[in-house]
Amino acid sequence: MSNVDLDANKEKRYRRTNVEIKKSIFDAILQIVKEKGFTNLSINLISEYSGINPLTINKRFKDIDDVIEQFLRRYDYWLEIFSDSKDDGTKESYQEAIEFVLDVVWKKKAIQQILAWQITEESAFSESMAKDMEEAVNSLTVHYAEMFKDSPYDIRLITAIILAAVFYISAYKKKASFCGVDLMGHMGNYKLLEGINQISDLVFEKVDKTKEKEIARKLLKHGDSIEKVMDVSGLSKEEVENL
């Protein structure tokens, strides 16, 4: 057998399957997105990072927009971030869910780049992704709707503000301090989480107070003494007298 035949057989033996080729392409895109974002993404750059011929890539995708769409559908980060949220409706589970979101977004450069892409990109697909993220976030806040339904506080709005801070500061952290607070590095993660927990502590405490005051009002309406109302509701004398 000639050397040419041997080389041909060797090429056949090591020819990658379609699944392997796509995996190499998507792995290359992930690396590019982490390093450069979506703005510099091109077929030639993907070819350079993946070692796959541009013609082979073009056979599998319509254009670069199709590449991005298939990549983002493959890496559905919103499902990963919000799918493990607990549903017991307590302050502790809420804080754990937000901590998990912060941990993932803070560490994964690709997610930060996807968020930046979503903000600047105007297309049907980016709108579709925004709706997917909205559904994922709703899966978190729906657990707390019952607790907040009779309070003046909107848990959806509060969560929106908290998540906006998580998304923005996670991407901004390497630029400079923010509002005079150094949020860079691992300590920045802890500082941001501490601030988020302080906010949620206050909000959930306020909601608890709302329920306690409602109980106290009902007891007072039925003629119970201030002392009994204080004992049952846990409110102070001043809080009961101000109802």
Solvent accessible surface area in square Angstrom, and as a share of the most:
residue,aa,sasa,rsa
1,M,166,0.74
2,S,58,0.38
3,N,117,0.60
4,V,115,0.66
5,D,70,0.36
6,L,94,0.47
7,D,93,0.48
8,A,49,0.38
9,N,60,0.31
10,K,115,0.49
11,E,112,0.50
12,K,140,0.59
13,R,164,0.60
14,Y,150,0.57
15,R,157,0.57
16,R,100,0.37
17,T,77,0.45
18,N,100,0.51
19,V,120,0.69
20,E,82,0.37
21,I,21,0.11
22,K,61,0.26
23,K,104,0.44
24,S,26,0.17
25,I,0,0.00
26,F,7,0.03
27,D,58,0.30
28,A,6,0.05
29,I,0,0.00
30,L,35,0.17
31,Q,76,0.34
32,I,0,0.00
33,V,0,0.00
34,K,79,0.33
35,E,96,0.43
36,K,83,0.35
37,G,4,0.04
38,F,16,0.07
39,T,131,0.76
40,N,86,0.44
41,L,14,0.07
42,S,45,0.29
43,I,29,0.15
44,N,108,0.55
45,L,30,0.15
46,I,0,0.00
47,S,17,0.11
48,E,130,0.58
49,Y,74,0.28
50,S,20,0.13
51,G,61,0.59
52,I,9,0.04
53,N,83,0.43
54,P,45,0.28
55,L,126,0.63
56,T,35,0.20
57,I,0,0.00
58,N,75,0.39
59,K,169,0.71
60,R,62,0.23
61,F,9,0.04
62,K,184,0.78
63,D,73,0.38
64,I,52,0.26
65,D,91,0.47
66,D,26,0.13
67,V,0,0.00
68,I,17,0.09
69,E,55,0.25
70,Q,54,0.24
71,F,0,0.00
72,L,4,0.02
73,R,142,0.52
74,R,120,0.44
75,Y,46,0.18
76,D,71,0.37
77,Y,20,0.08
78,W,6,0.02
79,L,116,0.58
80,E,68,0.30
81,I,3,0.01
82,F,5,0.02
83,S,69,0.44
84,D,107,0.56
85,S,26,0.17
86,K,112,0.47
87,D,106,0.55
88,D,87,0.45
89,G,9,0.08
90,T,52,0.30
91,K,60,0.26
92,E,100,0.45
93,S,4,0.02
94,Y,1,0.00
95,Q,28,0.12
96,E,85,0.38
97,A,11,0.09
98,I,0,0.00
99,E,78,0.35
100,F,78,0.33
101,V,1,0.01
102,L,1,0.00
103,D,50,0.26
104,V,12,0.07
105,V,0,0.00
106,W,15,0.05
107,K,134,0.57
108,K,77,0.33
109,K,86,0.36
110,A,1,0.01
111,I,0,0.00
112,Q,15,0.07
113,Q,33,0.15
114,I,2,0.01
115,L,18,0.09
116,A,51,0.40
117,W,25,0.09
118,Q,26,0.11
119,I,147,0.75
120,T,108,0.63
121,E,58,0.26
122,E,169,0.76
123,S,39,0.25
124,A,86,0.67
125,F,27,0.11
126,S,6,0.04
127,E,109,0.49
128,S,40,0.25
129,M,17,0.08
130,A,46,0.36
131,K,138,0.59
132,D,67,0.34
133,M,40,0.18
134,E,97,0.43
135,E,120,0.54
136,A,15,0.12
137,V,24,0.14
138,N,65,0.33
139,S,48,0.31
140,L,0,0.00
141,T,8,0.05
142,V,94,0.54
143,H,54,0.24
144,Y,1,0.00
145,A,52,0.40
146,E,119,0.53
147,M,45,0.20
148,F,10,0.04
149,K,128,0.54
150,D,118,0.61
151,S,20,0.13
152,P,109,0.69
153,Y,75,0.28
154,D,57,0.30
155,I,8,0.04
156,R,158,0.58
157,L,106,0.53
158,I,29,0.15
159,T,0,0.00
160,A,54,0.42
161,I,110,0.56
162,I,4,0.02
163,L,7,0.03
164,A,58,0.45
165,A,33,0.26
166,V,0,0.00
167,F,31,0.13
168,Y,115,0.44
169,I,14,0.07
170,S,0,0.00
171,A,50,0.39
172,Y,62,0.24
173,K,20,0.08
174,K,161,0.68
175,K,150,0.64
176,A,45,0.35
177,S,54,0.35
178,F,65,0.27
179,C,118,0.71
180,G,74,0.71
181,V,68,0.39
182,D,71,0.37
183,L,13,0.06
184,M,83,0.37
185,G,45,0.44
186,H,144,0.64
187,M,120,0.53
188,G,0,0.00
189,N,18,0.09
190,Y,133,0.50
191,K,81,0.34
192,L,18,0.09
193,L,22,0.11
194,E,102,0.46
195,G,27,0.26
196,I,6,0.03
197,N,42,0.22
198,Q,101,0.45
199,I,83,0.42
200,S,1,0.01
201,D,57,0.30
202,L,112,0.56
203,V,17,0.09
204,F,8,0.03
205,E,93,0.42
206,K,103,0.44
207,V,1,0.00
208,D,70,0.36
209,K,58,0.25
210,T,38,0.22
211,K,97,0.41
212,E,50,0.22
213,K,66,0.28
214,E,83,0.37
215,I,83,0.42
216,A,0,0.00
217,R,116,0.43
218,K,116,0.49
219,L,34,0.17
220,L,60,0.30
221,K,176,0.75
222,H,150,0.67
223,G,66,0.63
224,D,36,0.19
225,S,60,0.39
226,I,58,0.29
227,E,119,0.53
228,K,101,0.43
229,V,0,0.00
230,M,60,0.27
231,D,119,0.62
232,V,81,0.47
233,S,9,0.06
234,G,61,0.59
235,L,5,0.03
236,S,55,0.35
237,K,110,0.46
238,E,121,0.54
239,E,50,0.22
240,V,3,0.02
241,E,96,0.43
242,N,115,0.59
243,L,65,0.32
